[in-house]
């Protein structure tokens, strides 16, 4: 006879969401990384005073946004089932 704890953990395992494919997890991690990078660049941009530095930060921000847009547009792969 299973203990109450084992029954509970066994039930929780079967209720998990479907596994997310590795390439989708990588895409999500990259989007999160780009979001963090954008935040840092925006913070630096708010403090930058030299025109050349501001221009460089604007280009960096544009590149981050373009990559994030591309990743967001790519179709999400179908979820794996157990």
Secondary structure, DSSP 8 states (H G I E B T S, - for coil): ---HHHHHHHHHHHTS-----HHHHHHHHHHHHHHHHHHHHHHHHHH--SHHHHHHHHHHHHHHHHHHHHHHHS--------
